Amino acid sequence: MTLKKRYKIMLYKRSSELFAQAKKVLPGGVNSPVRAFNAVGGEPIFIREAQGAYLIDEDGRKLIDYIASWGPLILGHAYPPVIDAVTERAKKGTSFGIPTEIEIKIAELAVAMVPNIDKIRFVNSGTEACMSAIRLARGYTNRDKIIKFAGCYHGHSDSFLIEAGSGATTFGSPNSPGVTQGTAKDTLLARYNDIESVKALFEANKDQIAGVIIEPIAGNMGCVPPKKGFLEGLRKLCTENGTLLIFDEVMTGFRLAKGGAQEVLNIQADIVTFGKVIGGGLPVGAFAARNEIMRFLAPEGPVYQAGTLSGNPLAMSAGLAMLTELNNNPQVFESLAKKTAYLHEGFDKVLSKTDIPYQINRFGSMISLHFNENPVVDFESSAKGNLERFKKYFHGMLAEGIYLPPSAFESYFLNDALTYEDLDTTIQALEKIIGDRCLN
Ligand SMILES: *Cc1c(COP(=O)(O)O)cnc(C)c1O
């Protein structure tokens, strides 16, 4: 056995034992595919606990976390106001299936923070939010078809598992078995950042398109910001065609600004979906729109949508505590963007001294490093990255105590508990693994 191999086994001894156990009772040993490390090789590490910007794994190692539970923990792990809210709430009962006041409080706050929405419906995940949003768009417009963009991920419901980006891309099975042809035919695919591709679909499907769903700043093919004019063009096309523009802000909502991408880009969507940050680390999703659209939703209107645990008081208390913190301290968005820019500059400095082809994409507190020759502007260009190099990078950084997304098609999510010292440690880790010729 090589020394390197033995070192690795010692490093991940307990995680490795747990993974063997997990595989016997959980498919692939996990409850969500990207956690399994299939895209980077090796075995996942198991987490025992976390505080602020740090994860502690089951072998007792401390890791600097760049995924923050894939976005929700924007203020860091075990953030005291959120933990206190959840703990206090739990003592009074965790679920009733009967209305509670806290649902009004979080709804009022969300409606006040986000532009162009009057009402919001809470669900349990981003998947549910996006699935319900297109049902609402179809019910409202009385049309069947939707447009999505290659490389955008809107959760795992049938209509969206078509070139879905993220985990689905990672596994090279963009069209999952189990999605029927009947469902797939109503999902039309356009190219991100290519307004002509959208125009062509509108022309070929006149008066048939209920909604266009998009990640306004894509985060599931790495971070891919919209080109100037692209979303404006999309807004115009939707308005002209009586089609609803749906911004999937599951990732960007309450992360880029109080009002998410709509606010930052100054573009109004017709329906907005949320997840991740809105739940403060508990399972919450939501979708929202103006009254004229939301009144189509049951029980006010005919479009059915329901959930036993929707608006669950425990989840709402975490979400309310999180949104309250962000609403009271909006400078956090600025602080996060600065930290992300600092990381970007640091990585640039290290990588520009090498002959490794790379691209860094960044928007607010979302950032991704691509081992690509050419700019990453859509799914096709993102997919051209050097995946072998990405694997080496991921494992090299992990061995240095940096936990990055275990896939080349994911954005990093910075959390505000990260200090500049943590960022320096991260930049130095990259310098070290390059010095050790890990990326060759
Ligand atoms: C994470 C994500 C989803 C799915 O949310 P889940 O809570 O994982 O179901 C949908 N859309 C976007 C943009 C996401 O990033």
The ligand as a Gaussian input file, in Angstrom:
#p B3LYP/6-31G(d) Opt

LIG

0 1
 C      -31.761000      23.119000      -5.112000
 C      -32.571000      23.622000      -6.223000
 C      -33.860000      23.141000      -6.477000
 C      -34.446000      21.963000      -5.772000
 O      -34.661000      22.188000      -4.420000
 P      -34.782000      20.920000      -3.428000
 O      -35.099000      21.545000      -2.108000
 O      -33.478000      20.217000      -3.486000
 O      -35.905000      20.082000      -3.930000
 C      -34.590000      23.773000      -7.466000
 N      -34.088000      24.797000      -8.157000
 C      -32.856000      25.277000      -7.938000
 C      -32.363000      26.441000      -8.727000
 C      -32.047000      24.691000      -6.978000
 O      -30.800000      25.141000      -6.813000

